[in-house]
Every structure is written in C-alpha cells, then in structure tokens.
C-alpha cells in the first residue's frame, strides 16, 4: 500500500465503503463513452453531408473544365468514373469511423491520455496483496459460487468449491421432506445464527473421522438437517422477476420456457449450468474442484516466520463433511486445506430473523411448533382449516397469505408501517396481490403472557398498535427476513458495536464484517473486505439480479487477484436503512462502473474485455410488473427502490433518483418486513 496503510483504511472502511472516485470513474468510463459515440456519429453524418456537397461541386467544375475539349457523352463517362472513385474513398472513410464507434461500444473503454497508463500513476489507491495468490476457496455452490468458479478457472487458478448441501443450486434446491429447524426466538448471536460450528476434539491430528453407529433415524436426520441446512423455498414458489432476470448470460433460457419460472425450473437450470462446467455432484462429471456435503467450520489466517518476523501467508479452512452410511449410521470427517484467497458465496438466506416483540419469546418457549419462520413453509395444506397470523408484509408474507386463502380458516397479515425502509413502496405494491379474504392488520405491539394450556396459543391475546386485540390464533408464521451471518469468520464479528461505531484504530483490532446482522461492514464496492482484500463476497446485496450481477462481481474479484492488486477508493457515509439495497438502476450503474474499470485495467494488465448487458430486459420487466400487479397505481405513482437513496449517494453513483422508472419495482428483498 502506497500513501496510506491499512490503519488509515480501517477507520474509513467500516462505514459505507463506496468508492470515493466512483462518480469520476463512471463519468470517465461511461459518460465520455456516450459523448465520444455521439460526437463520432455527428462527425459521420457531417462528413457524409459535406462529402456529398463537395462531390457535387467538383463534378460541376470537372465538367465545366472539360466541356471545351470533350463531348457531352465523354464528359458523362468521365464524371461517372470520378464519382465512383470518390465514393470508394468515402466508403473507406465511413467504414473506419464506424469501426471506431463499434470499438468504443464493445470495449467500453474511456478515452484516456497515454500518461494515465504510466507505471505508478494510481498506485496510491491500490492495495498490493501481501502474498502471491495461486489457490482460491469458494464457499457456496449457488449461482454466485458457480460463476465465481468459472471466472477464476478462466484465469488458471487452482480452485476448490465447498458446498454444505449435497447438490449445487443454492436456494433453488427444494426439499419437501427436509425442512429447516425452528428459528431461535429471540435471535441468537450472529456468530451462530446460521449454525454453531462443530469442531473436532481438541489437540486432534487432522484429518480426523468419527463414525456413529446404531443411531436413531430421527437423530441421523437431525444431524443431516443441521449440516446441510434445507433451503427457504416452498413448492409453488416462483421467481420474483421474469426469466430474463434469472439468467446466466452464457446460457440463455430456452424460448419455450414461460416468462414466469418456478422453483423446479430454476433448480434444474442452475444444476445444468453446474454440469456444463463439470461441477455437478451426481451427473458423473463431478470435478475434483468440488466438495459437496462439506461445511466450512472456521477460517483462520496462516503465518510463517522469516528472519524472526511473523508474516501472513494465506488462509486455512477447517472443513467438516457429513457422510450418511445407512439409516442408522453416519460419519463426520474433519480436515484442513490452505488457500491464498477466499470467495464467500454462501448467500443471504441462512440466519432467520425473529422480531423483537414483547411476549413472543414466551409463546415460542411454551409452544415452539406453533410459531415457525417462513423458511419452514412448504405447502398450504399444512395449515388447512386453521387461523393463521403472518407477521411481515413483504414478498414472502404476501405470497404465503395468497396461497393460504381458501385453505386456512382465516388469515391475518400484520404489516408494520416503516416509511424509512428502502422497500416501503414495494411492500405497498405486493399488498395489492393479497386476496380480500385476508385481513391486513397493523403492527403487533405485544403478545400477552400465556398461562399454558392444552389449547396451545389459541387462548393467547395479541395486542396491536391501534389498540385492538386478536385471539384464537392456531399458527404464527414469521415472514420477517434474515440476518447476515458468517459463523466461520468469528474473528470479524463484533456485536458490541452500534450502527455507526468503529473499532479504534489504535486498538490494533480489525474492523468487523458483522455487528447486529442487518448489514455487512468494511466492504469496498460490497465485494472486497477492506481489512483483508483476499476475502471477497458475492451477491450479498438486496435488490440485485443474482445471476447477472454475479458475473461482474466475480470478474472483479478474479481479475484483481490476477493483477495482484485491488484499487481501494473509499468514502465515508454512515449506516442507514437500506444500506445493502441496490435496485435495478443502482445495479446498472455499478455494473457500468465495474465494466469500465475492469476493461480499463485489462488494457494495462491484460485479460478479456467485458460487455455490458442488454437493456432489452427492462422492457420485459415493465410488462411483467404490469401483468403481475394490475391493481397497483399507474406509473406516475411509482417510486423505485433507488429513489430511497440519499442524494449524496445518488450523485456519487452518477444518476438522479428523481428520474427513475418503474421497471425496478419488482426488485425487492423477499423478506424485508
């Protein structure tokens, strides 16, 4: 690092972590491209018009000069030959100009002076990696992890892909017989909100195995569930956007697939992508790069000693694999592997969030199976003829309420009024799909203490903020979202810090990634961990197209590792609601920035060029939104997600939130309640 050390970065990096010069880079990389293209097109048109005028003028003079010694027919012949010759030169000129325009458009490169490519010009903002990078660990085999593997493999790295599940697909692996365990109420610390790491016995030499025989089937099943974590999707779930928004650019959907894709189609689609890259678990083409049924229990820094000085050299992963031998026996295996860099692609839907409503924990303690999280929901038939209270009015809450209509005896949907939420307007839109038979009620104030009886929670009283009460509830579903959680990185977790507090630089301790689980801190571009840029993150933002965005995020991680440097331009800005939220327009701006930055660096350091995605899918989205939410307000009423950003951030990213369109309204967090 030249010009500033990690201590300087540490203080700034714990807050917003957006690039300070992103507006400058976007303008250099995108605005200038637009200006250059426009100027070239104008120049082309002017050249054609001018040459046409010049051609007429010269032809007239040519004929006049030759009129005295040439017959009219001969003059016509000469003029035709002259005209053909001029046209040939014009075609060459116009072709050259068109190629220049196309080159600028394809490469997405800004026009820069030669001086800007001189060595050392931007080293003051570049972090130089402390050790050479040859091996990369990717945690998670969902869309982001699979694309990250492709990008790193393209550059020739030795990669290992670890997935706790038995197949690839991330959230799109549906299991009806395997359901996640009850969500802890109240929330547990973020160090174990997803899972509590199971470590081998102390002072055990690795690799180490334990075999468990003659075990009850229920216990084997419980251990398996805890290890692989069944995903939070239900039988009739469909994607929250048209298929164009759930697509790998390198593998388009077949044309016969309908615009609305369901969980089964998405599951097969992601696994097909894995098979194409020899990363599937059960199709006979599994690569030695992959390790399924393998959970990362802990990540620790590896050191070496040179001349009496302790120097970091990479990372060591402690791994745990579950192997079911029979219905009554299983094996657990632990081992370690060393890597130079880590990509975390474990997703955002792992640690369920329980609302802090007075009395809820007492109800859950007495009747735990009567209060479930939306991640456990599978089919409406589970709640037939029951009175159901759903807490949370975002995508999951409204869709489950819609499914339960006509199946449950009565459905109540509790929606809190939170105008500060980046998704407040989108919740209003999703509420238009709630059937009339569902009673939408205000936020819950408290759950009155239960005395405990055979009637379960039916005798309990639910108090609302408007002063009314509910009674006779059979089941409660918490559609209240998830928290960020990385149990394998406990050293970068500090729940004692408040939203905008930082660790004092003089303490020598790193700024954390996780505090209360509502967001991830200390990330540059929401990709690189500022304290240790050899740890990267994929698809951690809300309101993004995970299939599409992972391509550009993974390219940024892979190329920077390949170039052995990362440009860390940082800016301040405190935590606020919607801190990790993007939305279509902000995502598009970030993609333009990444494409311009990476293509610009590729000219200097080598590598392939990236193309911007097509904007045609926006038109598809407009029709999809209009068809899916026909009862919502017209376009003049729509407030896109990016409109909730602060003005300073909007200016930083180079666009005006007041001029956004409704095409991004579907792009919301599934369980922001």
N, C-alpha and C positions, 0 to 999 in steps of 0.2 A: 504494500500500500504506500503510495507516494502522496505526501501532502497532508494526510490525516490517518491516524491509526484507528484500530477497532474501538478504542475508548471513545474517540470522537463520534464514530458512527453509532455507538451503543446508545448514547443519550437521545439522538435524533431518531433512531430506528425503532424505538419501542412504540411510537405513536402511529401516525398514518402510513408512513413508509411508501409514499408515492414519489415518483421521480421528479426532482426539482426542475429539471430541464425538459420535462415531457412535452410541455407546450411548445418549446423551441424545437424539439426533435420532431414533433408532429408537423409543425409548420414547415420545417426544412424538408421533411420526408414526404409529406402528403400535399400540403398547400402549394409548395413550389412545383410539385409534380403536376398538379392541376393547372397552375399558372403556365408552366412550360408547355403542357399539352395544348392549352388554349391558344397560347402565342404561336405555336407551330401550326396549329390549324388555321389561325388567321393569316399567318405568313403564307401558307399553302394556297389559301383562297386568293390572297392578294397577288401572289405570283402567277396564278392561273389567269386572273383578270388582266394583269399587266402584260403578261406574255401574249395574251390574245390581242391586246391593243397594239403592242409592238409588232406582232406578226402582220396585222392589217396595214400598219404604217409602212413597214419595209416592203411588203408586197406591192403597195401602191407606188412607192419610189422605184422599185425594181422594174416594174412595167413601164413607168414613165421614161426611165433612163434607156430602156431597150426598145422603145416604141419606134425610134427613127430607123434602126437597122434590123428590126426583126418583124416578121409578120405576126398578125394577131394570134394565129394558131400556135406559132412557135413560142410566143410570149406566154400563152396559157400553159404550154408544156413545161417551160422553164419555171414558171411560178408554181406549178404543181410539184415539181421536183424540190424546189426550195422549201415549199410548205412541208413536205414530207420530212426533209432533213431537220427543220426546226422542231417539228413535232417529236421526232426521235429524241432530240436533246431535252425537250420538255418532259418526256416520259421518264428519262433517266433522272432528271432533277426531282420530279414529283415522287418517283419511287424511293429515292434517297430520303426525302423528307418524311414519307410515310413510314419508312423503316426506323427513322429516329423516333417518331411518335410511338410506334409499336414497342421499340426497345425500352423507352421510358415507362410505358404502361406495364410491360411484362416484368421488368426487373424491379419496379417500384423504387427506383433509386433517385435520391435528390441530386441536383447539380451542385457539385462542391468544387472548391478550388483544389489544386494539387497540394497546396500547403497543408490542408487539413488531413492528408494521409501521411504526413511525415511522422516518423517514429517519435513517440513521446508526447504528441500533441494532447492526447486525452488520458494520459497515464494517471493524472492527479485524481481522476474519478474512477479508477479501475482498481479492483481488488485482485491481487496476484495470489493464486492458490498456493498454499503452504507446502503441498506435496504433489507429486505427479499423479495423475488420475488415469487409471487403466481399467479398474473394476468398478462396477456400479450395481447396487442393490435397488430393486424396485419393489415396494411394499404395496401389494394390491393388484389384482388382475381384472379390474373393471375396464371401462373404456379408456380412462386416463392412463392406467398402468400398461395396457396393451399398446397404446400409441407411443408411450414413452419408450417401451422396449424397441419398437420399430425405429424410432429416431436415433436412439443410442446405437442400435445394431447397424444402422446405415453408416455410422462413423467408425465402426470397427471395435467397439468396446466389448469387454468381457462382462456379460450381464447375467444376473440371477434374479428371477421373478418369483416372489414369495406370495402365496395366497392361502389364507386360512380356510377357505371353502374347498370343496372337492372338485369344483369346475370353475372356469372363468365366467365372467359376466357381471361381477359386482352386484349391484342392487337388483339386476334383472334375472336373478336366479330364484325362481318361485318354488317354494316347498309347502305343500298343504299339510303334510303330516308333521313337519318340523316347524315349530312356532317359537319365536324368541321368548325368553323368560319374562316374568313380571318386571316392570320397570320399578326401580327403587324409589320409594316415596318416604321421606323427602329425598332430594338429589344427594348422591354420594359425591365425595371429592372427585375432581376431574382426572386425577391420576388413575382412577379405577372405574370411571363411569362407563366405559366400554367393556372392559374386562379387568379382572385382577390378575396380574402376571403370576404364572405358576413357575417357579424356579426349581432347578434340581437341588438335591440335598447339598448343603454347604461343604466345601472342600472336596467335591466330587470331580474326578477327572473326566473330561468330555472327549468323545461322545459318551452318553450315558442313557441306558434304557431301563424302563420299569414295565413289567408285564403284570396285568391284573386279571386273574382267573376267577371263575365261579362267582361272577358278579351279577347281581340282579339286573334284568333287562332295563328297568327304569333308570338304574344308576348309569349304565353304559350310555343310554340315550341322553341323560342329563349331561354327562361329560362331553359327549359329542356336540350337543347344542351349545354348551358354553364355549367350546373351542371354535366352532365354525360360524356361529352367530347367524341364524337364519335371517333373511333379508326382509325389510319392511314393506312388502308389496302384497296385494291381495289378488284374488282370482280374476276379477273383472277390471282390474286397473288398466288404464290406457295412458299414453304419454301426455305430458302437459303441453304439447305443441304438435304441429303437423310433422309428418315423417321427414320433411326436408330439414327439420331442426333436430332430428335424431339420426344423423347420418355421418358416416366416415366418408370424406370426400373421395378417398381412393376406392371406395366400394359402395357405389350408389344403390339405393333400394331398387328392386325390380319394378317395372312400370305397373304390373298388375296389383301390387300391394296398395290397399286403400290409403287415403291421406291420414286417417286415424289408425295408429299402430297400437296393438295391445301388448301386454307383458309377455305373452308367449312368442309373438313375432320378434320382439326386441331381444328376448333371451336367445333365440336361435340366431338372430342377426349378429350379436356380439360374439357368440361362440363360433360362427362361420368366419368372422374376422380373425379370431384366435387360431382357428385351424389353418387359414390361409398363411399365417405366419409361423406355423408349426408350434403353437403354444397351447393347444387344447390339451385337456387332461385324459381324454378317453377315446380319441379317434385314431389311435395308432401312430400319430405323428408327434407325440409329445417330445419336446426338446429337453435336453439336459439343462437348458437355461431355467426351466421351471421347477418349482417345488410346491405342490398342492398339499392341502391338509396341514399346512405349515404356518404357524403364527410366530410373529416376531415378538419376543417377550421383553427384550431390552436392547438398547443401542448405547454403546459406550465408546469413548474416544480411545484410540490406540496411540501409545507413545513409544519412543525409542530414546536412547541416551547417546549423545555424541559429544565427546570432549567435556564430559561432566555436565552437559546441559540437556534437560529433558525437552524433547521436541515431539510435537504431534505428527503422526504419520497416516492417519486414516481412522476408520471406524470398525468396531467389532460387533456383530449381531449375534445375540443369543437366540436360538431358534428352538421351537417346540413343535413336534409333529404328532398328530393323533392317528393311530392305525387301529381300526376295528378288526379283530381277529375272528370273532364269532358274535352271536347274540349275547353271550355272557362273558366275553373277554375282550380286552383291548390292550394296546401297548402305547406308551408315551416315550418318545425319543427326544433327547436334547443334544444339541451340538452348536458349535460356533463357526462363523465364517467371517473373513476380513474383507473390507471393501474400502475403496478410496472415496466414493461418493454415494449418497442415498437419495432416492426419489420416493417421497411419501405420496401414494395414490390410494390411500385406504378409504377415502370417501368422507362424507359429512353426516351420514345417517346411521351412526353406530351407538351413540350415547343418548338415550331418550331423556327428554326434559320433562320434569314434573312441576306444575305451577305451585308457587308458594301461597296457597290459600289456607287460612286458618281452619283447622279441623280435618283437613284432607288426610293427613298422615295417620290420624287416629282411626278414621274409617278404613284406610288401607291396611292398617295393622290388624284390625278385627276381621275384616273380610277382604283379604288380598285378591281373591279371584273375581271379585265383583267390580274391581277397578283395574282396567287394562289400558295399555298405550295403543295408539293407532297402529304401531308396527306389528301388533299381535293379531290384528283383524285379518280374516281370510274370506269369509262368506257371510252374507246377510242371514242365512238360515240359522247361524249360531245364536241369533238374537230373536228368533221368531216369537211373536206374541209377548214381548217384554217391553217395559218402559225404559227407554234409553236416554241418558243425558250425555251429549257430546260437548266437550269443552274445547273450543278452538274453531274459528271460522275461516280458516284459510283453505287451501286446496283439499287436503285430506279430510278435514272436518266436513266440508260441504259435500264432497263426493260420497263419503260414507253415509251421511244423512240422506242423500238422494237414493242410495242403494237400499237403505232400510225402510224407506217409505213403502207402505203396503205389506211389509213383512213384520216389522215390530208393531206392537200395540200403539205406542206413542213415542215420538222422537222430539227431544228438546235440544236445541243448538245454542250454546252460550257463546256470545261474541263480545269481546271487550272493545271498548272504544279507545283506540290508540292512534291519534292523529299523527304522532311522532314517528310511527312505523313507516319504513320505506315502502311497505306493502299495503298500507291502509286502503288506497284506492282499488288495488287489485282484489282485496277481500270483498269490497263492495260489489265488484263485478261477479265474483264467484258466488256470492249470495243470491244472485238473480237466478241461479240454477236450482236453488233449494225448493223442493215442492211445497205447495201451500199447506199440506198436512203437517209439515214440520214447523214447530213453534220456535221461532228465533227469539231468544231472551237475552237480557243484558248480562254483564259480567257478574260472576259469583263473588259475594262478599265473604261468606263463611259456610262451613259445614258444622251444624250444631252437634255437640258431643253425642255419641251413641251409648246407650246403656248396655247393648249386647243382647241379642235375642235370636230366636230361630228364624225370624223374618228377614234376617240379613240387613241390608241397608234400606229396606222399604220403609222402616219406621223413622228413618233419619229425616232431618229438615235441612233444606238447602236455602240459605238466605241470599237474595240478590241485592245489588246496589240500589235498585229502585224501590226497595222496601218490601217487595213481595217475597213469598216463600214457595218452595216446591216440596212435595212429599210423594212417597210411593215409587221411588226410582228403583229399578231392578239392576241396571248395569250402568257404569260410567266409563266412557272412552275418552282418554286424554289425547287429543289431536293438537298437542302443544309443542311440537318440534323436537329439535335435537341440540346437543351441545358439542362443541369441538373438543376432541379428546384424543390424546396420543399416549396411552399407558406405557409404551416402550421408550418414551423420552421424558421420564420423570424429572430429570435434572433441569429441564427447560420449562417446568411448571411451577408457578408461584401464585397460589390462590389468595395470598395475603394482600396483594396489590389491588387497589381500586382502579376504576376505569382508566384514569389519566395519570396514575402514579408510575414512577420509574424506579428502577434499582439504582442507587447512587453509583456513579462511575468509579469512585474511589474504593468501593467495596470489593472490586475485582470480580464480582459475580456477573454472569451473563444476564442480559435482559431476557425475560421469559417469552415463550411462544404462547402459552395458555395461562390465563388467570381464572376467570369465572366460567369460561367455556362459551361465552357469547361471540367470541371472535378470536382470530389469530393475530398476535402482535409480531413486531420485529421482522416483517417480511418486506422485501423490496419487490415491487410490482406484484405483490401477493404470490411470489414464486420462490425467491431466494431468502433463506434465513440470514439476516444481516450479520449475526454473531458468527455463524459458520456457513458460508455460502456453498459448501459442499453438501448441504442438506437442502433439497428443493421440494416444492409442493405442487401438486397438480389438481386442478378442479376443486379448489376449496371455496370459491366464491359462490354466492347465490345469484340467481338470475342470469345464468350463462347457458349456452348450448354446449353441453359437456362433450359431445362427440366432436364438434367442430373446434371448440376452444382448446381442447387438449392437444390438438396438432400444433398450434402456435406456442402454447405453454411448454410442451415437451421439446419443441425445436429450440426455444430459448435456453432451456436447461442443458440440452445436449450440446448445442453449439458453443455455449460459453465454457462448458467443461472442455470441449475440444480445443478451444482457443486458449485455455488455461488462464482465463481472466473473465471477470464479470464487471460490467460498468454499474457502479452503485451511485446513482444520483438520488439523493434523499431530500425529503422535505418534511416539515413539521405538520401539525394538524391533529387535534385530539380525537379520541374515540367519540362516536355518536351513534344513534340508531341507524341501522342500515350500513354499518361500517364495511361489511364484506359484500354488500349488494352491488351488482353491476346493472343488469338490464341490457336490452339489445343495443341501444345507442352507445352506452359506455363500453360495452363489449366490442362493438365495431371500432370505436376509437382506439381501444387498447390493442386490437388486432392490427390496425393500421400502424400504430407505433411500433409494435413488435416486428412487423414485416419490414418497415423502413429501416429500423435499427439493425436487424439481423442481415438484411441484404446489403446494407452499407458496410457492415463489418465483414461480410463474406467477400467483398471486393478486396479488402485488405488482408484477411487471414485465410481466405479460401472457403469452399463449401458451396452447396447448391443454393439456388435462389427460391424464395417462397412467393407464391401467388396469392393475392387477396381473394377471399371467397366471393362468389357471385351474390349480387343484391336481389336476384330474382325471387329468392325465398321470402323476402319481405312482402311481396305481393300475395304470395300463397298464404302467408300468415294473416294478412288483412281479411281475406275471405274466410279463413279458418276461424278467426276470432268472431267475425260477424255471424257465422253459422252456429258456433258453439254457445255464444252468449247473445241470443237475439233480443232479449228483454233489457239489455243494458242500454245506457244512454248513447246518444249519437256522438259523432266524432268531436263536436265542439265541447263535450263534457269530459272527454277522456284526459286523464292525467298520467302520462307514462312514468315508469319507475324512475327513470333518470331525472325527472323533474323534482324529485325529493332530495337531490344532492345539494350541498351548499354551493353558492355562487362561485366561491373561490375554487372549489374543486372542478366545477364545470369549466371555468376559464382555464384552469390548469390543463385539462384534457382537451381543450380547444373546441368546445361547442357550446351552444346556447340552449339550456334546458327548456326555455320557453317556446322553442320552435320544434319540439319533438312531435312524433306522430304516434298513432295508436297501435302501431304494429308490434310494439313490445309489451303490450299489456298482459299477454299470457305468460310472460317470462317472470315468474314469481317463485318465491320459496314455498315449497309444498306445505310446510307445517309451521309457518310463522303465524302465531295465534294472536 
